[in-house]
């Protein structure tokens, strides 16, 4: 889900104030594309900084379930919520698999807490990363680029984060897959492509570009037969992203022309 510093939780009755989203003109390179391309965005540390939101939400839910302080320590980086929560239950002495009812119930409880305390995302220092909303607008300006989501976040928490961070309907959650669907990211990429095809887009995995910050994003894309543009905005170095097989690695999303060129060049 995310993996940053812990902060205090703000009062639950505080109004949720989404980040406003000014739209600026976009100068973009001429697209060499002749067919639709599916751009699949990761969320945490790619489009937005969760600032420890997931850890702050998971810990009390797990404590309530166990009746004691939980053993944490599971790596959140680049993983799906289903995989993270399964790992945490195993670390705390439960013999479970990622499709067990206990995991599904825990995902639902965590999603409910995230929705209840959604204001804590921004109050805790989270928000859109520099250039992220402009990058989404730039991609939206090309009629052959269709934006969806491939994220380790559960659908409910993903939509909450996007709304609070000012991403108004883009990327399109209908063209995506989420971390409560599968433990493996390659399955999510395949599901996102299938969702796009179900919406009438003539695309395959070879027409999909995942934009993400972690080696798990890169490997998930490649394992599914898609391409990957990586951004070094998370906890993974540019060299490690290159080594994982990213077709292009950018330092961040602040240069929209560089992003669009990377997407075009990776296909």
C-alpha positions in Angstrom: 0.0 0.0 0.0 2.7 2.5 1.0 5.8 2.6 3.1 6.6 5.9 4.6 6.9 7.6 8.0 4.2 7.4 10.7 2.1 10.5 11.6 -0.7 11.2 14.0 -4.3 10.6 12.7 -6.4 13.8 12.4 -9.9 13.9 13.9 -12.4 11.8 12.0 -14.9 14.6 11.7 -12.6 16.9 9.8 -14.0 17.7 6.4 -12.2 16.0 3.5 -10.8 18.7 1.2 -9.6 17.4 -2.2 -6.7 19.1 -3.8 -7.8 21.6 -6.4 -6.7 20.9 -9.9 -5.7 23.8 -12.1 -5.4 22.8 -15.8 -2.6 24.3 -17.8 -2.0 24.2 -21.5 0.0 21.3 -22.6 2.8 21.4 -25.2 3.4 18.0 -26.5 5.5 16.2 -29.2 3.9 15.0 -32.3 2.6 11.4 -31.7 4.0 8.8 -34.1 1.2 6.4 -33.0 -1.2 4.8 -35.5 -3.1 2.6 -33.0 -4.6 2.9 -29.5 -2.2 2.6 -26.6 -3.2 1.8 -23.0 -1.2 3.8 -20.4 -1.6 2.1 -17.0 -0.6 4.2 -14.0 0.7 3.0 -10.7 -0.4 5.3 -7.8 1.8 5.3 -4.7 5.1 7.1 -5.3 4.3 7.4 -9.0 1.3 9.8 -9.1 1.0 10.5 -5.4 2.9 10.4 -2.1 0.8 8.4 0.5 3.0 9.6 3.4 2.5 6.5 5.5 -1.3 6.5 5.1 -1.5 2.8 4.6 0.5 1.8 7.6 -1.5 4.2 9.8 -4.7 2.5 8.6 -3.6 -1.1 8.7 -2.0 -1.2 12.1 -5.1 -0.5 14.3 -7.3 -2.8 12.2 -4.9 -5.6 12.6 -4.6 -4.9 16.3 -8.4 -5.1 16.7 -8.4 -8.4 14.9 -5.6 -9.9 16.9 -6.4 -8.4 20.3 -2.8 -7.2 20.7 -0.2 -5.0 19.0 0.6 -6.7 15.6 4.0 -7.7 14.4 4.5 -5.5 11.3 7.7 -5.4 9.3 6.2 -6.7 6.0 7.6 -4.8 3.0 4.9 -2.7 1.4 7.1 -1.5 -1.5 5.6 -2.2 -4.9 3.3 -5.0 -3.6 -0.4 -5.5 -3.8 -2.6 -5.0 -0.7 -3.7 -8.6 -1.0 -0.1 -9.8 -0.8 0.8 -7.4 2.0 -2.2 -8.3 4.2 -1.7 -12.0 3.7 2.0 -11.6 4.7 1.0 -9.7 7.8 -1.5 -12.3 8.9 1.1 -15.0 8.5 3.7 -13.0 10.4 1.2 -12.8 13.2 0.6 -16.5 13.5 -2.3 -17.2 11.2 -2.0 -19.9 8.5 -3.7 -18.2 5.5 -3.5 -18.0 1.8 -4.2 -14.8 -0.3 -7.7 -16.1 -1.3 -8.8 -17.1 2.2 -11.9 -15.4 3.8 -9.7 -14.0 6.6 -7.7 -12.0 4.0 -10.8 -10.8 2.2 -12.4 -9.7 5.5 -9.2 -7.8 6.5 -9.1 -6.0 3.2 -12.7 -4.9 3.6 -11.9 -3.7 7.2 -8.8 -1.7 6.1 -10.7 -0.2 3.1 -13.5 0.9 5.5 -11.0 2.6 7.9 -9.3 4.3 4.9 -12.7 5.8 3.8 -13.5 6.8 7.4 -10.2 8.5 8.0 -9.6 9.6 4.5 -8.7 13.2 5.6 -5.5 11.8 7.2 -4.0 11.3 3.8 -3.6 15.0 3.2 -3.3 15.9 6.9 -0.4 13.4 7.2 1.6 15.1 4.4 0.4 13.1 1.4 -0.7 14.5 -1.9 0.1 14.5 -5.7 3.7 14.3 -6.7 5.3 17.2 -8.7 4.1 17.1 -12.3 1.7 14.2 -11.8 -1.6 15.9 -12.6 0.0 17.8 -15.5 1.4 14.4 -16.8 -2.1 12.9 -16.7 -3.5 15.9 -18.5 -0.8 15.6 -21.2 -1.5 12.0 -21.8 -5.3 12.8 -22.0 -4.6 15.3 -24.8 -3.6 12.5 -27.2 -6.7 10.7 -28.5 -4.8 7.5 -29.1 -3.6 7.3 -25.5 -6.2 5.7 -23.1 -5.4 5.9 -19.4 -6.1 3.3 -16.8 -4.7 2.1 -13.4 -2.6 -0.8 -12.3 -2.0 -0.4 -8.6 -1.3 -2.4 -5.5 -4.0 -0.4 -3.7 -7.5 -1.9 -3.2 -10.0 -0.3 -5.5 -11.8 1.6 -2.7 -8.6 3.1 -1.4 -7.2 3.8 -4.8 -10.3 5.8 -5.8 -10.2 7.7 -2.4 -6.6 8.7 -3.0 -7.2 9.8 -6.5 -10.1 12.0 -5.5 -8.3 13.6 -2.6 -5.3 14.3 -4.7 -7.3 16.1 -7.4 -7.3 13.5 -10.2 -10.8 14.2 -11.5 -11.8 11.0 -13.3 -8.4 10.4 -14.8 -6.9 7.9 -15.0 -10.1 6.0 -15.7 -10.7 3.4 -13.0 -12.8 1.4 -15.4 -9.7 0.7 -17.4 -7.7 -0.8 -14.6 -7.1 -3.4 -11.9 -6.4 -3.2 -8.2 -4.5 -4.8 -5.4 -7.6 -6.6 -4.0 -8.0 -8.5 -7.2 -4.7 -10.5 -7.3 -1.5 -10.8 -5.3 0.6 -10.7 -8.4 1.0 -7.5 -10.5 1.3 -9.3 -13.8 -2.3 -10.6 -13.3 -3.4 -7.0 -12.7 -1.9 -5.8 -16.0 -3.7 -8.6 -17.9 -6.9 -7.7 -16.1 -6.5 -4.0 -17.1 -6.0 -5.0 -20.7 -9.1 -7.2 -20.6 -11.1 -4.4 -19.1 -10.0 -2.1 -21.9 -11.0 -4.6 -24.5 -14.4 -5.1 -22.8 -14.9 -1.3 -23.2 -14.2 -1.6 -27.0 -10.5 -0.7 -27.2 -8.6 -2.8 -29.7 -5.6 -3.4 -27.6 -3.4 -6.2 -26.3 -0.7 -6.4 -23.7 1.8 -5.4 -26.4 -0.2 -2.1 -26.7 0.0 -1.3 -22.9 2.6 0.8 -21.1 2.8 0.7 -17.3 4.1 3.8 -15.6 5.5 3.0 -12.2 8.2 3.6 -9.6 9.2 0.1 -8.4 10.9 -3.0 -9.9 7.6 -4.9 -9.1 5.9 -2.5 -11.6 8.5 -3.2 -14.2 8.4 -7.0 -13.7 4.7 -7.1 -13.6 4.5 -5.2 -16.9 7.1 -7.4 -18.6 5.7 -10.7 -17.3 2.3 -9.7 -18.8 3.9 -8.8 -22.2 3.5 -5.1 -21.7 6.0 -2.2 -21.7 7.2 -0.1 -18.8 8.2 3.5 -18.4 9.7 3.8 -14.9 10.0 6.9 -12.8 12.6 7.2 -10.0 10.2 8.9 -7.6 10.0 6.1 -5.1 12.6 4.1 -3.2 14.3 2.4 -6.2 17.2 3.9 -8.0 17.3 4.6 -11.8 20.0 2.0 -12.3 17.9 -0.7 -10.5 14.8 0.2 -12.6 16.9 -0.1 -15.8 18.3 -3.4 -14.6 14.8 -4.7 -14.0 14.1 -4.1 -17.6 12.3 -0.8 -17.8 12.2 0.4 -21.4 12.7 4.0 -20.3 13.5 5.5 -16.9 12.6 9.1 -16.0 13.7 11.0 -12.9 10.1 12.2 -12.3 7.0 13.4 -14.1 7.8 17.1 -14.2 8.7 17.0 -18.0 5.6 16.1 -19.8 7.3 16.1 -23.2 9.8 13.6 -21.9 7.0 11.4 -20.6 5.1 11.4 -23.8 8.3 10.7 -25.8 9.1 7.8 -23.5 5.6 6.3 -24.0 5.8 6.6 -27.7 9.3 5.2 -27.8 8.5 2.2 -25.6 5.8 0.9 -28.0 
